[in-house]
Amino acid sequence: MKVLVVHNRYRSSAPSGENRVVDTESRALAALGHEVVRFERSSDDIEHWSRARKAALPGRVIWSSQAHRELAGQLRGQRPDVVHVHNTFPLLSPAVLYACRDAGVPVVVTVHNYKLECASGDFFRNGAVCHDCAGTLPVRSVLRGCYRSSRAATLPVALSMSAHRRAWRSMVSAYIFISAAQRDLLAGLELDRDRVFVRYNLIPRREVPRSPREALLVYAGRLDEAKGIKLLMAGWDHYLAGQPDGGLRLVIAGAGPLDGQVASWASTRPSVRLAGQLDPASCADLVASARAVVVPSAWEETFGLVVVEAMAAGVPTIAAGHGSLAELIADQEDGVLFPPGDAAALGQVIGDLSDHPQRYEGYGRAAALTHVRRFDPDRNLAQLLDIYNFAMAHPV
């Protein structure tokens, strides 16, 4: 079939797992012989705009006439069987849904975050989980300036959410949530249940290395509060307080707004190494060499790419037990969950990792089997094609 993929790419300065998922999925579909056409815009382009054009961006967030016009033209020229929409913010806007409706092409939407009910997209505010706008109009988000800590920046986001709520409900033939936890947290959208599917992100196979693991704990992700980097630092200090000479090392791979704070903290702890922002292949090699990876997220992750990529390499994950992480990991079977926000509990698990490496080797072997059983890429692609066929058979 011919699939037209719609995606607003995230900035290169903040590498996005969503970009990787879209690229991986598109390549996999093409490898099966399907024709994949891309309709993409990049947020990197905004940096090179004139001041006048940047000033008009808030209006474009609500409705992009350019995106509507250009997608309509591409739909006429390409005549795809189905359109697969990923991210529309900020350059495409929900106008793409209307273009597809006018062209009579069925739409499949993968919901990657919480943006349809939360202006910031993460159900996270002031260092804690927040669901205040779920199921309601996002008035409080504007008053609080939830997007970029700015009322002015939040207003167009909230207006777009409100103005197009009916379109998101009525112009989409199939919705893909990337975890059941995410689907349940977005129940306030009141979508047609018959059109809702849970499908995990596609993770390619990776050979499990036969060499012994190093005494490493790896964090790979953005260095910000929502991802739990502050909690990780506190948890590591708890571990060091109990086992100053434990022998375990922490490697932190990534970048973000807390770069300086993390660097200052790491500079006084010889057991910590900062690897910086790594390319996907280098990051995968680092994860594969570790005894475990840690995902201390303070927000409720919609999906844990790092978790499943680690599973593919036979590496267990230590993770905060909420959001999709509690769904992906079977506690003390193929990984370990700790109470969200509990630095002392995280420190205890890290100590257990240091003291009982064979136990975590066992978790890693189980994780590799979990990957085969639950995240097989061939079955994942077959599920995606089934969803496409459903959308084509059930247009709205």
C-alpha positions, 0 to 999 in steps of 0.5 A: 500500500501507499502510506503518507507519513505526516510528521513535524520533526523536533529540534536537533538540539533536543534529540527526540525518540519520536523522530527515531520511531518515525524514521525506523517505522518508515524504513521498515515499511519500505523494506516490506515493499510498501511505498512510504511518502513523507510530508514533514517539516522541521522545527530546526527551520524556525531558527532561520526565520525572520522576526516577522515570521517568528512573530506569526508562529503562534497563529500557525500553531492554531491553524497553518494555511500553508500546511493545509494547502501543501498537504492537500496538493500532495494528497491529490498528487500522491493519492495514498491509501492511508495517512499516518499522522505523528506530530503536528506541533508547531508548524503543521497544526491540526489543519492536516486533519482537515486536508485529509478529510477533504481529500477523503483519505483515512487517517491513522494517528499515533499519539506519542505524548499527552499533548491533546490534553496537556499544554506541556505534553507531559502531565508534569508541572512544578516537579510533580505529576499533574492531571489538572487539565485532563478531560477539561478545557485547558484554562488553568494551563494558560493561567499557569503558563504551563508551556515554556513557563509562559502564558503567552506561549501557552495561549496558542497551544491551549486555543489549538487544543480547544478549537480542534478537539472535535476534529481529533475525535471525528476526523481520525479512523484509528488511534494508536496509543504507544502503551495501555497506560498512556491510553488510560491516562488520556481517557478524558479525550472520550475517543471511539473505543472501537477505533483505539489500538495499543501498539508499542513503538517498533524496536529493531532486533539487536544481537545480545553480546556474549562478553561479560557485562561491565560494572556499569549502570547507564542513564541514557536520556535528556537531562531535565527534571521530568526525566528524573535526573535529579532523583538519579543524582540523589539515589546515587548519593544514597548508594555511595553513602552505604557503599563508598567502595561498591565498585559500581560506576554510573555513566550518564549519556545525554544533554539538556537544561540541567547540563551544568548542574549534573556536571558540577555534581559529577565532578566531585564523584569519581564513580560518575562519568558524563558521556555527553550526547551520543548517536544512537549506535554508540548509545546502544553499544554503551547500554549493551555493555552495562549491568543495567540501565536506569530510568528514574522518570518523574513524569509518567512515560508514555513509552520507554524506548530505552527500556525496550532497547535494553531488553533487546540487548539482554540488559535489565532496567531499574525504573520508576514504577509508574506510567508505561514503565510499570507496564513494560517491566515485570518487577524482579523478573526482567527488571526492577521497579522502585516507588516513583520519586523515592531516592532512598529506594533507588539507592537501595536497588543500586546497592542490590545491583552492586552486590548481586550481579548474577541476579541482574544477569538473570533479569537480563536473560529474562528481559531478552526473552520478553523482547522476543515475546512482546516486542517482536518487530515482525509482529509489530509491523503486522499489527501496524498494517492491520490498523491501516487496513482497519482505517481503510475499511472504516473511514469517518 
